[in-house]
Amino acid sequence: MKKINTYLGALVFCLALANIIVSARVSNTGDTLRNLENQAREMKHENQLLEQQVVSTRSLTTLSAKAADLGFTAKPGILTLPTDEAVAAAIIP
């Protein structure tokens, strides 16, 4: 009977130790999961902000303002180049 009690006591001790180890690992996994969820939430928010920036930079008002800054005009003027017959004669034999 004493042998059985010893074996049962050792089994209970091993199971309690295993329970402590598994609980510690589950606790760490929960923290990791919470951190990953927070990162995912932050990335979604950042993604939304970047999408808004893309839409903003592609809008017609932004593009027209950039075009005006670069010197483009809505109604281009007609530019005539002077024709010099001597240059044309030198090019064409």
C-alpha atoms as one frame of an Amber mdcrd trajectory, in Angstrom:
protein
   0.000   0.000   0.000   2.877   2.330   0.762   4.297   1.738  -2.697   1.036
   2.726  -4.331   0.844   5.894  -2.235   4.410   6.755  -3.233   3.648   6.220
  -6.919   0.430   8.215  -6.678   2.234  11.021  -4.867   4.931  11.115  -7.562
   2.261  11.082 -10.287   0.367  13.951  -8.634   3.625  15.912  -8.296   4.490
  15.363 -11.983   0.986  16.352 -13.101   1.084  19.495 -10.949   4.485  20.392
 -12.397   3.198  19.792 -15.941   0.166  21.970 -15.174   2.417  24.820 -14.013
   4.593  24.567 -17.140   1.593  24.507 -19.498  -0.029  27.429 -17.680   3.134
  29.506 -18.029   3.341  28.776 -21.753  -0.335  29.597 -22.297   0.157  32.856
 -20.419   3.069  33.817 -22.673   1.080  32.848 -25.748  -1.771  35.109 -24.630
   0.593  38.066 -24.302   2.076  37.360 -27.731  -1.401  37.096 -29.246  -2.439
  40.410 -27.675   0.688  42.110 -29.043   0.055  40.722 -32.525  -3.550  41.906
 -32.441  -2.404  45.395 -31.446   0.135  45.438 -34.281  -2.527  44.306 -36.760
  -4.882  47.071 -35.579  -2.131  49.690 -35.911  -1.222  48.460 -39.392  -4.846
  48.625 -40.524  -5.072  52.200 -39.280  -1.803  53.128 -41.002  -3.022  51.441
 -44.185  -6.191  53.543 -44.132  -4.140  56.719 -43.712  -1.895  55.742 -46.620
  -4.921  54.984 -48.807  -6.286  58.446 -48.027  -2.940  59.987 -48.983  -2.919
  58.093 -52.292  -6.435  59.264 -53.096  -5.497  62.802 -52.118  -2.388  62.894
 -54.314  -4.300  61.485 -57.269  -7.177  63.931 -57.039  -7.710  66.331 -59.928
  -7.198  69.433 -57.826  -3.832  68.193 -56.570  -2.748  67.175 -60.057  -3.802
  70.508 -61.551  -1.939  72.408 -58.828   1.204  70.361 -59.479   0.845  70.920
 -63.212   0.558  74.675 -62.659   3.672  74.599 -60.465   5.550  72.851 -63.276
   4.523  75.502 -65.791   1.767  73.695 -67.637  -1.167  75.853 -68.691  -4.791
  75.017 -69.339  -4.823  76.884 -72.660  -1.434  76.776 -74.285  -0.505  79.672
 -76.560   0.605  79.184 -80.111   4.318  79.421 -80.572   5.704  80.008 -84.025
   9.310  79.380 -84.825  11.078  81.617 -87.282  11.870  79.951 -90.543  15.245
  80.618 -91.959  15.638  79.438 -95.532  19.411  79.239 -95.256  19.156  76.581
 -92.542  16.637  74.597 -94.576  18.799  74.859 -97.692  21.849  73.581 -95.798
  19.973  70.549 -94.544  18.301  69.590 -97.825  20.769  69.146-100.728
